[in-house]
Amino acid sequence: MLDVTVIEDPEAAAVSLDPIRARLLAELAAGPASAAMLAGQVGLPRQKVNYHLKALERHGLVELAGERRKGNVTERLMRATAASYVISPAALAPVQPDPDRFRDQLSARWLLALGARLVRDVGALITGADRARKRLATYALDGELRFASAADRAAFVQELTAGVSALIRKYDAPDAEGGRDHRIVVALHPTVKDQPELDPQ
């Protein structure tokens, strides 16, 4: 089972977004199960669960993990193909964000468009690398920091821009024969605060 996989096909995306099917995917990410086993977990008839499993299987979101005999019946044990799924903007190709349409380094919407392109491009690269049975060379840095003031944040952005720009100038080799183009995305945004859990009483 993959850690995460990117859904690029619009029909597969639609199938995965159905609430019942999303629940079945979550159950199958925890381990293989039959339609009968899942029926008890999600509170649906086995035939209904079987119908949803076939739709998920058709789009490669679940796969056969094995079979077992139970009385006169052979049960198919299904498993999720990944622990989690991300829907690529490529699944909504006609309306996917285009960061080249406008460039504004201080715009949250431009940052979102860059993030969407990152998901789309890396998803396509993962798919291609899997088909070719090759490793994909990527790197990511993630962290959090607290600024004492808006002025400090502005100074940090200025230094970050200067530092990254200097590295790009140093290592960029546009005429290198056999070189490979890479994209770099640097983002800074406020941390999303965890929502407080509601008291059930």
FIZASE-270684 format. One record per atom (N, C-alpha, C): residue number from 1; x, y, z. Coordinates in Angstrom, 3 decimals, decimal comma. Atoms other than C-alpha are relative to their C-alpha. Last residue first. Example, Ala and Ser with C-alpha at 12.3 -4.5 7.8 and 13.67 -1.06 7.14 Angstrom:
BEGIN
- 2; -0,820; -1,190; -0,060
- 2; 13,670; -1,060; 7,140
- 2; -0,770; 1,090; 0,730
- 1; 0,890; -1,190; 0,000
- 1; 12,300; -4,500; 7,800
- 1; 0,900; 1,200; 0,000
//
This chain:
BEGIN
- 201; 1,156; -0,184; -0,907
- 201; -22,558; 17,443; 26,177
- 201; -0,586; 1,378; -0,112
- 200; 1,191; 0,678; 0,464
- 200; -20,388; 16,552; 23,135
- 200; -1,222; 0,211; 0,897
- 199; 0,420; 0,892; -1,089
- 199; -17,866; 19,261; 24,064
- 199; -1,295; -0,681; -0,414
- 198; 1,254; -0,335; -0,648
- 198; -16,656; 20,651; 20,756
- 198; -0,306; -1,022; 1,088
- 197; 0,993; 1,078; 0,091
- 197; -12,981; 20,159; 19,951
- 197; -1,259; 0,412; 0,770
- 196; 0,246; 0,676; -1,281
- 196; -11,108; 23,432; 19,554
- 196; -1,084; -1,058; -0,171
- 195; 1,327; -0,342; -0,504
- 195; -10,140; 24,090; 15,924
- 195; -0,212; -0,703; 1,338
- 194; 0,890; 1,145; -0,193
- 194; -6,401; 23,818; 15,445
- 194; -1,329; 0,482; 0,548
- 193; 0,200; 0,400; -1,402
- 193; -4,884; 27,108; 14,327
- 193; -0,940; -1,189; 0,044
- 192; 1,431; 0,206; -0,256
- 192; -3,719; 27,317; 10,732
- 192; -0,152; -0,511; 1,425
- 191; 0,349; 1,356; -0,400
- 191; -0,176; 28,668; 10,693
- 191; -1,507; -0,076; 0,249
- 190; 0,308; 0,202; -1,418
- 190; 0,209; 31,960; 8,843
- 190; -0,366; -1,457; 0,269
- 189; 1,373; -0,382; -0,320
- 189; 1,755; 31,681; 5,397
- 189; -0,242; -0,209; 1,482
- 188; 0,093; -0,429; -1,395
- 188; 5,201; 31,462; 3,847
- 188; -1,436; 0,429; 0,243
- 187; 1,257; -0,578; -0,470
- 187; 5,908; 29,632; 0,616
- 187; 0,100; 0,373; 1,472
- 186; -0,206; -0,339; -1,405
- 186; 9,000; 28,789; -1,402
- 186; -1,267; 0,709; 0,461
- 185; 1,113; -0,768; -0,554
- 185; 8,469; 26,966; -4,694
- 185; 0,311; 0,227; 1,473
- 184; -0,101; -0,241; -1,440
- 184; 11,426; 25,738; -6,728
- 184; -1,181; 0,866; 0,417
- 183; 0,793; -1,134; -0,472
- 183; 10,994; 24,151; -10,148
- 183; 0,193; 0,119; 1,503
- 182; 0,702; 0,203; -1,264
- 182; 13,663; 21,937; -11,693
- 182; -0,805; 1,255; 0,332
- 181; 0,685; -1,149; -0,593
- 181; 15,059; 21,677; -15,217
- 181; -0,713; -0,413; 1,287
- 180; 1,444; 0,212; -0,153
- 180; 17,446; 18,828; -15,943
- 180; -0,618; 1,190; 0,715
- 179; 0,554; -0,506; -1,258
- 179; 20,957; 19,169; -17,344
- 179; -1,500; -0,253; 0,064
- 178; 0,356; 1,109; -0,877
- 178; 22,146; 16,908; -20,149
- 178; -0,535; 0,447; 1,355
- 177; 0,468; 1,139; 0,794
- 177; 23,931; 19,779; -21,849
- 177; -0,273; -1,177; 0,940
- 176; -0,689; 1,251; -0,316
- 176; 24,167; 22,716; -19,463
- 176; -0,602; -1,150; -0,806
- 175; -0,604; 0,566; 1,214
- 175; 22,933; 25,882; -21,210
- 175; 0,687; -1,345; 0,235
- 174; 0,968; 0,179; 1,080
- 174; 20,432; 26,987; -18,533
- 174; 0,576; -0,657; -1,258
- 173; -0,869; 0,252; 1,165
- 173; 22,894; 26,361; -15,693
- 173; -0,886; -0,258; -1,211
- 172; 0,756; 0,100; 1,251
- 172; 21,242; 27,807; -12,567
- 172; 0,970; -0,141; -1,172
- 171; 0,097; 1,373; 0,509
- 171; 23,435; 27,035; -9,554
- 171; -0,762; -0,145; -1,311
- 170; -1,234; 0,775; -0,128
- 170; 24,748; 30,426; -8,429
- 170; -0,086; -1,343; -0,731
- 169; -1,014; -0,563; 0,914
- 169; 21,873; 32,571; -9,720
- 169; 1,271; -0,843; 0,002
- 168; 0,457; 0,269; 1,374
- 168; 19,360; 30,262; -8,043
- 168; 1,025; 0,524; -0,996
- 167; -0,237; 1,418; 0,275
- 167; 21,348; 30,331; -4,799
- 167; -0,416; -0,359; -1,423
- 166; -1,456; 0,166; 0,156
- 166; 21,441; 34,150; -4,870
- 166; 0,346; -1,457; -0,315
- 165; -0,367; -0,556; 1,313
- 165; 17,678; 34,298; -5,487
- 165; 1,491; -0,163; -0,268
- 164; 0,417; 0,982; 1,001
- 164; 17,114; 31,966; -2,516
- 164; 0,376; 0,484; -1,398
- 163; -0,785; 1,231; -0,138
- 163; 19,155; 34,209; -0,227
- 163; -0,338; -1,032; -1,060
- 162; -1,377; -0,265; 0,433
- 162; 17,692; 37,512; -1,462
- 162; 0,835; -1,280; 0,035
- 161; 0,009; -0,248; 1,444
- 161; 14,112; 36,246; -1,237
- 161; 1,418; 0,208; -0,521
- 160; 0,280; 1,284; 0,643
- 160; 14,701; 34,800; 2,240
- 160; 0,051; 0,142; -1,522
- 159; -1,221; 0,805; -0,075
- 159; 16,329; 38,040; 3,387
- 159; -0,173; -1,350; -0,690
- 158; -1,028; -0,658; 0,820
- 158; 13,375; 40,147; 2,151
- 158; 1,290; -0,827; -0,010
- 157; 0,364; 0,226; 1,405
- 157; 10,799; 37,704; 3,540
- 157; 1,063; 0,594; -0,918
- 156; -0,254; 1,415; 0,290
- 156; 12,570; 37,729; 6,924
- 156; -0,274; -0,294; -1,472
- 155; -1,456; 0,134; 0,111
- 155; 12,634; 41,546; 6,956
- 155; 0,380; -1,434; -0,351
- 154; -0,397; -0,638; 1,265
- 154; 8,886; 41,659; 6,213
- 154; 1,506; -0,137; -0,222
- 153; 0,468; 0,876; 1,079
- 153; 8,211; 39,159; 9,016
- 153; 0,435; 0,559; -1,351
- 152; -0,904; 1,158; 0,038
- 152; 10,379; 41,159; 11,408
- 152; -0,399; -0,950; -1,136
- 151; -1,263; -0,484; 0,564
- 151; 8,416; 44,316; 10,530
- 151; 1,015; -1,140; -0,107
- 150; 0,184; -0,030; 1,457
- 150; 5,135; 42,486; 11,116
- 150; 1,282; 0,461; -0,681
- 149; 0,736; -1,159; 0,528
- 149; 6,342; 41,781; 14,643
- 149; -0,151; -0,139; -1,517
- 148; 0,317; -0,918; -1,089
- 148; 7,785; 39,124; 16,964
- 148; -0,845; 1,172; -0,485
- 147; -0,603; -1,325; 0,156
- 147; 7,615; 36,524; 14,220
- 147; -0,440; 0,895; 1,152
- 146; 0,863; -1,078; -0,463
- 146; 6,867; 32,937; 15,210
- 146; 0,756; 1,312; -0,151
- 145; -0,701; -0,996; -0,806
- 145; 8,380; 30,053; 13,276
- 145; -0,986; 1,074; 0,414
- 144; 0,816; -1,101; -0,512
- 144; 7,144; 26,833; 11,733
- 144; 0,887; 0,952; 0,782
- 143; -0,283; -0,439; -1,356
- 143; 8,813; 24,241; 9,548
- 143; -0,941; 1,117; 0,413
- 142; 1,210; -0,460; -0,670
- 142; 8,672; 22,295; 6,326
- 142; 0,356; 0,397; 1,420
- 141; -0,359; -0,532; -1,313
- 141; 11,414; 21,656; 3,807
- 141; -1,264; 0,554; 0,621
- 140; 0,950; -0,931; -0,610
- 140; 10,842; 19,507; 0,753
- 140; 0,505; 0,400; 1,379
- 139; -0,429; -0,470; -1,325
- 139; 13,142; 17,701; -1,651
- 139; -1,081; 0,938; 0,517
- 138; 0,671; -1,205; -0,479
- 138; 12,515; 15,686; -4,804
- 138; 0,559; 0,369; 1,374
- 137; -0,838; -0,856; -0,851
- 137; 14,380; 13,106; -6,883
- 137; -0,763; 1,280; 0,356
- 136; 0,208; -1,396; 0,361
- 136; 11,857; 10,548; -8,171
- 136; 0,786; 0,877; 0,976
- 135; 0,143; -0,907; -1,145
- 135; 12,912; 6,923; -8,064
- 135; -0,140; 1,419; -0,507
- 134; -1,174; -0,808; -0,338
- 134; 12,299; 4,782; -11,108
- 134; -0,295; 0,841; 1,228
- 133; -0,679; 0,662; -1,121
- 133; 9,900; 1,940; -11,863
- 133; 1,310; 0,707; 0,343
- 132; -1,363; 0,302; 0,455
- 132; 9,020; 3,584; -15,205
- 132; 0,803; -0,758; 1,053
- 131; 0,096; 0,797; 1,240
- 131; 5,307; 3,409; -14,393
- 131; 1,384; -0,432; -0,485
- 130; 0,512; 1,334; -0,343
- 130; 5,955; 4,527; -10,809
- 130; -0,063; -0,888; -1,239
- 129; -1,102; 0,729; -0,637
- 129; 8,157; 7,416; -12,000
- 129; -0,440; -1,415; 0,377
- 128; -0,998; 0,370; 1,013
- 128; 5,451; 8,584; -14,409
- 128; 1,142; -0,817; 0,581
- 127; 0,624; 0,980; 0,902
- 127; 2,716; 8,506; -11,751
- 127; 1,005; -0,489; -1,039
- 126; 0,085; 1,262; -0,747
- 126; 4,977; 10,250; -9,234
- 126; -0,574; -1,098; -0,886
- 125; -1,355; 0,549; -0,080
- 125; 5,834; 12,942; -11,804
- 125; 0,011; -1,339; 0,741
- 124; -0,332; 0,541; 1,326
- 124; 2,133; 13,506; -12,596
- 124; 1,394; -0,629; 0,003
- 123; 0,851; 1,166; 0,231
- 123; 1,348; 13,895; -8,890
- 123; 0,315; -0,663; -1,333
- 122; -0,639; 1,090; -0,744
- 122; 4,346; 16,204; -8,470
- 122; -0,822; -1,281; -0,139
- 121; -1,270; 0,383; 0,617
- 121; 3,010; 18,418; -11,264
- 121; 0,653; -1,182; 0,723
- 120; 0,191; 0,549; 1,350
- 120; -0,619; 18,535; -10,136
- 120; 1,302; -0,539; -0,578
- 119; 0,694; 1,287; -0,133
- 119; 0,137; 18,961; -6,416
- 119; -0,148; -0,658; -1,374
- 118; -0,943; 0,914; -0,645
- 118; 2,701; 21,701; -7,149
- 118; -0,625; -1,394; 0,133
- 117; -0,906; 0,457; 1,062
- 117; 0,294; 23,380; -9,579
- 117; 1,011; -0,995; 0,561
- 116; 0,767; 0,899; 0,880
- 116; -2,331; 23,491; -6,819
- 116; 0,890; -0,528; -1,120
- 115; 0,170; 1,269; -0,704
- 115; 0,193; 24,941; -4,368
- 115; -0,741; -1,020; -0,858
- 114; -1,307; 0,671; 0,025
- 114; 1,142; 27,628; -6,882
- 114; -0,081; -1,367; 0,673
- 113; -0,180; 0,463; 1,382
- 113; -2,546; 28,502; -7,369
- 113; 1,345; -0,717; -0,150
- 112; 0,864; 1,166; 0,173
- 112; -2,954; 28,684; -3,565
- 112; 0,143; -0,583; -1,409
- 111; -0,634; 1,088; -0,749
- 111; 0,047; 31,016; -3,311
- 111; -0,811; -1,286; -0,151
- 110; -1,098; 0,434; 0,872
- 110; -1,527; 33,167; -6,056
- 110; 0,756; -1,154; 0,673
- 109; 0,586; 0,769; 1,104
- 109; -4,719; 33,242; -3,997
- 109; 1,074; -0,468; -0,982
- 108; 0,295; 1,352; -0,502
- 108; -2,803; 34,270; -0,861
- 108; -0,579; -0,857; -1,123
- 107; 1,389; 0,426; 0,125
- 107; -1,405; 37,250; -2,792
- 107; -0,171; -1,434; 0,499
- 106; 0,665; -0,227; -1,274
- 106; 1,863; 38,778; -1,562
- 106; -1,461; -0,438; -0,028
- 105; -0,650; 0,741; -1,080
- 105; 4,030; 37,361; -4,332
- 105; -0,694; 0,163; 1,344
- 104; 0,012; -0,944; -1,111
- 104; 1,595; 38,563; -6,985
- 104; 0,534; -0,733; 1,222
- 103; -1,078; 0,263; -0,952
- 103; 1,873; 36,915; -10,368
- 103; -0,010; 1,102; 1,051
- 102; -0,395; -1,228; -0,700
- 102; -1,168; 36,639; -12,594
- 102; 1,061; -0,368; 1,014
- 101; 1,006; -0,988; 0,389
- 101; -2,307; 34,119; -15,185
- 101; 0,274; 1,347; 0,663
- 100; -0,597; -0,914; 0,983
- 100; 0,949; 32,197; -14,736
- 100; -0,978; 1,084; -0,446
- 99; -0,798; -1,043; -0,659
- 99; -0,372; 30,690; -11,486
- 99; 0,651; 0,975; -0,972
- 98; -1,169; -0,241; 0,842
- 98; -3,096; 28,860; -13,442
- 98; 0,827; 1,122; 0,622
- 97; -0,670; -1,300; -0,141
- 97; -5,736; 27,353; -11,179
- 97; 1,234; 0,086; -0,894
- 96; -1,097; 0,041; -0,966
- 96; -7,647; 24,333; -12,543
- 96; 0,704; 1,359; 0,061
- 95; 0,089; -1,095; -0,972
- 95; -10,938; 25,152; -14,255
- 95; 1,130; -0,025; 1,030
- 94; 0,477; -1,264; 0,576
- 94; -10,766; 23,186; -17,505
- 94; -0,015; 1,174; 0,972
- 93; -0,867; -0,686; 0,963
- 93; -8,470; 20,520; -15,971
- 93; -0,553; 1,323; -0,534
- 92; 0,900; -1,102; 0,375
- 92; -10,622; 19,607; -12,979
- 92; 0,691; 0,882; -1,029
- 91; 1,327; 0,620; 0,076
- 91; -8,969; 16,206; -12,433
- 91; -1,069; 1,030; -0,365
- 90; 0,144; 0,540; 1,358
- 90; -5,684; 17,958; -13,291
- 90; -1,352; -0,683; -0,173
- 89; 0,746; -0,968; 0,795
- 89; -6,188; 19,895; -10,025
- 89; -0,184; -0,455; -1,456
- 88; -0,794; -0,958; 0,777
- 88; -4,978; 16,663; -8,437
- 88; -0,916; 1,016; -0,682
- 87; 0,572; -0,213; 1,335
- 87; -7,117; 14,935; -5,816
- 87; 0,787; 1,107; -0,689
- 86; 0,069; -1,424; 0,293
- 86; -5,000; 13,713; -2,921
- 86; -0,572; 0,137; -1,403
- 85; 0,124; -0,415; 1,396
- 85; -5,444; 10,234; -1,462
- 85; -0,060; 1,518; -0,084
- 84; 0,721; -1,259; 0,191
- 84; -4,492; 8,523; 1,777
- 84; 0,081; 0,420; -1,461
- 83; 0,480; -0,381; -1,331
- 83; -3,327; 5,114; 3,008
- 83; -0,788; 1,304; -0,067
- 82; -0,834; -0,995; -0,682
- 82; -3,086; 3,935; -0,587
- 82; -0,604; 0,301; 1,372
- 81; -1,298; -0,034; 0,680
- 81; -4,318; 1,053; -2,772
- 81; 0,942; 1,023; 0,633
- 80; -0,225; -1,282; 0,665
- 80; -7,126; 0,378; -0,298
- 80; 1,371; -0,038; -0,664
- 79; -0,809; -0,957; -0,763
- 79; -7,711; -3,284; 0,482
- 79; 0,126; 1,287; -0,815
- 78; -0,489; -1,168; 0,730
- 78; -10,287; -5,848; -0,586
- 78; 0,868; 0,858; 0,917
- 77; -0,542; -0,966; -0,963
- 77; -10,918; -9,346; 0,714
- 77; 0,632; 1,135; -0,792
- 76; -1,144; -0,763; 0,504
- 76; -13,159; -11,273; -1,694
- 76; 0,422; 0,987; 1,076
- 75; -0,006; -1,450; -0,237
- 75; -15,381; -13,780; 0,051
- 75; 1,259; 0,620; -0,583
- 74; -1,378; -0,514; 0,025
- 74; -15,891; -17,254; -1,407
- 74; -0,070; 1,513; 0,142
- 73; -0,266; -1,267; 0,703
- 73; -19,267; -18,613; -0,302
- 73; 1,491; 0,325; 0,051
- 72; 0,037; 0,272; 1,446
- 72; -20,305; -22,167; 0,573
- 72; 0,379; 1,216; -0,838
- 71; 1,094; 0,901; 0,345
- 71; -19,253; -21,769; 4,195
- 71; 0,074; -0,357; -1,476
- 70; 0,851; -0,122; -1,185
- 70; -16,853; -18,834; 4,375
- 70; -1,261; -0,796; -0,298
- 69; 1,248; 0,757; 0,019
- 69; -13,981; -19,442; 1,991
- 69; -0,744; 0,221; 1,319
- 68; 0,128; 1,012; -1,053
- 68; -11,325; -16,763; 1,762
- 68; -1,373; -0,660; -0,109
- 67; 1,337; 0,594; -0,079
- 67; -9,970; -14,542; -0,991
- 67; -0,025; -1,005; 1,150
- 66; 0,055; 1,449; -0,143
- 66; -7,048; -12,181; -1,218
- 66; -1,437; -0,471; 0,035
- 65; -1,093; 0,382; -0,903
- 65; -5,947; -8,537; -1,242
- 65; 0,058; -1,513; 0,176
- 64; 0,193; 1,287; -0,647
- 64; -8,023; -7,529; -4,272
- 64; 1,223; -0,336; 0,854
- 63; -0,454; 1,163; 0,759
- 63; -7,630; -3,855; -5,038
- 63; -0,232; -1,260; 0,814
- 62; -0,135; 1,190; -0,846
- 62; -9,053; -0,489; -4,007
- 62; 0,415; -1,162; -0,902
- 61; -0,126; -0,533; -1,354
- 61; -8,674; 2,971; -5,552
- 61; 0,033; -1,118; 1,047
- 60; -1,315; 0,252; -0,580
- 60; -7,899; 1,626; -9,011
- 60; 0,198; 0,522; 1,405
- 59; -0,849; -1,193; 0,133
- 59; -10,893; 3,245; -10,729
- 59; 1,333; -0,138; 0,726
- 58; -0,077; -0,390; 1,419
- 58; -12,805; 0,019; -11,356
- 58; 0,958; 1,166; -0,223
- 57; -0,959; 0,897; 0,645
- 57; -11,974; -1,081; -7,801
- 57; 0,194; 0,365; -1,474
- 56; -1,345; -0,386; -0,450
- 56; -13,734; 1,945; -6,285
- 56; 1,073; -0,848; -0,692
- 55; -0,279; -1,322; 0,582
- 55; -16,858; 1,289; -8,376
- 55; 1,405; 0,467; 0,377
- 54; -0,266; 0,222; 1,430
- 54; -16,753; -2,405; -7,469
- 54; 0,320; 1,311; -0,704
- 53; -1,351; 0,553; 0,140
- 53; -16,426; -1,510; -3,778
- 53; 0,367; -0,220; -1,462
- 52; -0,964; -1,110; -0,167
- 52; -19,497; 0,735; -3,993
- 52; 1,436; -0,500; -0,155
- 51; 0,184; -0,926; 1,130
- 51; -21,665; -2,080; -5,412
- 51; 1,037; 1,135; 0,070
- 50; -0,614; 0,652; 1,158
- 50; -20,287; -4,556; -2,863
- 50; -0,061; 0,896; -1,229
- 49; -1,447; -0,161; -0,197
- 49; -21,214; -2,164; -0,042
- 49; 0,741; -0,586; -1,197
- 48; -0,266; -1,432; 0,242
- 48; -24,786; -2,017; -1,380
- 48; 1,500; 0,274; 0,127
- 47; 0,117; -0,218; 1,447
- 47; -24,934; -5,817; -1,625
- 47; 0,321; 1,455; -0,364
- 46; -1,198; 0,504; 0,685
- 46; -23,592; -6,156; 1,949
- 46; -0,041; 0,274; -1,501
- 45; 0,092; 1,394; 0,450
- 45; -26,392; -3,962; 3,344
- 45; 1,245; -0,407; -0,789
- 44; 0,679; 0,132; 1,288
- 44; -25,170; -0,744; 4,993
- 44; -0,147; -1,474; -0,353
- 43; 1,450; 0,033; -0,168
- 43; -24,206; 0,146; 8,561
- 43; -0,786; -0,013; -1,295
- 42; 0,572; -1,242; 0,529
- 42; -20,632; 1,257; 7,889
- 42; -1,526; 0,030; 0,052
- 41; -0,716; -1,198; -0,472
- 41; -18,802; -1,273; 10,077
- 41; -0,660; 1,291; -0,456
- 40; 0,218; -0,203; -1,429
- 40; -21,305; -4,112; 9,683
- 40; 0,634; 1,282; 0,508
- 39; 1,425; -0,294; -0,171
- 39; -21,331; -3,776; 5,891
- 39; -0,317; 0,278; 1,470
- 38; 0,192; -1,451; 0,114
- 38; -17,537; -3,592; 5,890
- 38; -1,452; 0,388; 0,243
- 37; -0,629; -0,629; -1,162
- 37; -17,227; -7,156; 7,178
- 37; -0,250; 1,504; 0,003
- 36; 0,796; 0,357; -1,189
- 36; -19,744; -8,446; 4,634
- 36; 0,569; 0,662; 1,254
- 35; 1,222; -0,810; 0,033
- 35; -18,048; -6,553; 1,787
- 35; -0,850; -0,273; 1,231
- 34; 0,973; 0,444; 0,994
- 34; -14,759; -8,165; 2,780
- 34; -1,203; 0,934; 0,034
- 33; 1,312; 0,388; -0,521
- 33; -11,901; -6,479; 4,604
- 33; -0,887; -0,436; -1,153
- 32; 0,918; 0,664; 0,932
- 32; -8,210; -5,726; 4,177
- 32; -1,309; -0,407; 0,683
- 31; -0,296; 1,417; 0,238
- 31; -6,593; -3,283; 6,631
- 31; -1,032; -0,635; -0,911
- 30; -0,398; 0,606; -1,282
- 30; -6,763; 0,219; 8,106
- 30; 0,330; -1,476; -0,153
- 29; -1,375; -0,454; -0,247
- 29; -6,754; 1,791; 4,632
- 29; 0,520; -0,610; 1,301
- 28; -0,923; 0,920; 0,670
- 28; -9,812; -0,362; 3,940
- 28; 1,452; 0,436; 0,120
- 27; 0,038; 1,307; -0,672
- 27; -11,881; 1,501; 6,559
- 27; 1,034; -0,949; -0,606
- 26; -0,623; -0,172; -1,322
- 26; -10,807; 4,893; 5,194
- 26; 0,043; -1,327; 0,758
- 25; -1,443; -0,152; 0,206
- 25; -11,579; 3,820; 1,632
- 25; 0,725; 0,121; 1,330
- 24; -0,521; 1,335; 0,302
- 24; -15,016; 2,598; 2,758
- 24; 1,515; 0,046; -0,224
- 23; -0,013; 0,748; -1,265
- 23; -15,684; 5,980; 4,389
- 23; 0,561; -1,405; -0,221
- 22; -1,117; -0,552; -0,781
- 22; -14,687; 7,789; 1,173
- 22; 0,121; -0,730; 1,335
- 21; -1,223; 0,581; 0,555
- 21; -17,014; 5,442; -0,718
- 21; 1,233; 0,521; 0,725
- 20; -0,040; 1,429; -0,365
- 20; -19,920; 6,333; 1,558
- 20; 1,299; -0,620; -0,479
- 19; -0,259; 0,203; -1,439
- 19; -19,199; 10,077; 1,336
- 19; 0,090; -1,469; 0,413
- 18; 1,259; 0,487; -0,551
- 18; -18,853; 10,095; -2,500
- 18; 0,230; -0,335; 1,479
- 17; 0,633; -1,067; -0,782
- 17; -15,670; 12,072; -3,119
- 17; -1,371; -0,384; 0,553
- 16; -0,612; -0,093; -1,331
- 16; -13,680; 9,004; -4,204
- 16; -0,691; 1,021; 0,897
- 15; 0,276; 1,221; -0,758
- 15; -16,005; 8,240; -7,123
- 15; 0,517; 0,130; 1,429
- 14; 1,423; -0,028; -0,346
- 14; -15,893; 11,841; -8,373
- 14; -0,373; -1,211; 0,853
- 13; 0,177; -1,040; -1,020
- 13; -12,083; 11,830; -8,231
- 13; -1,454; 0,040; 0,464
- 12; -0,510; 0,569; -1,254
- 12; -11,954; 8,505; -10,091
- 12; -0,165; 1,006; 1,139
- 11; 0,984; 0,985; -0,450
- 11; -14,183; 10,012; -12,790
- 11; 0,433; -0,643; 1,316
- 10; 1,212; -0,641; -0,532
- 10; -11,986; 13,117; -13,070
- 10; -1,040; -0,993; 0,522
- 9; 1,140; 0,260; 0,871
- 9; -8,757; 11,060; -13,408
- 9; -1,275; 0,614; 0,596
- 8; -0,024; -0,940; 1,119
- 8; -5,745; 12,608; -11,659
- 8; -1,219; -0,125; -0,910
- 7; 1,071; 0,350; 0,937
- 7; -6,001; 11,016; -8,217
- 7; -0,043; 1,060; -1,083
- 6; 0,694; -1,147; 0,577
- 6; -2,683; 11,415; -6,395
- 6; -1,015; -0,490; -1,025
- 5; 0,030; 0,031; 1,457
- 5; -1,432; 8,668; -4,113
- 5; -0,846; 1,161; -0,501
- 4; 0,947; -0,962; 0,575
- 4; -0,309; 8,688; -0,508
- 4; 0,047; -0,149; -1,509
- 3; 0,277; -0,975; -1,046
- 3; 1,511; 6,193; 1,691
- 3; -1,092; 0,968; -0,444
- 2; -0,742; -1,251; 0,066
- 2; 1,271; 3,443; -0,923
- 2; -0,396; 0,897; 1,169
- 1; 0,840; -1,189; 0,000
- 1; 0,000; 0,000; 0,000
- 1; 0,878; 1,244; 0,000
//
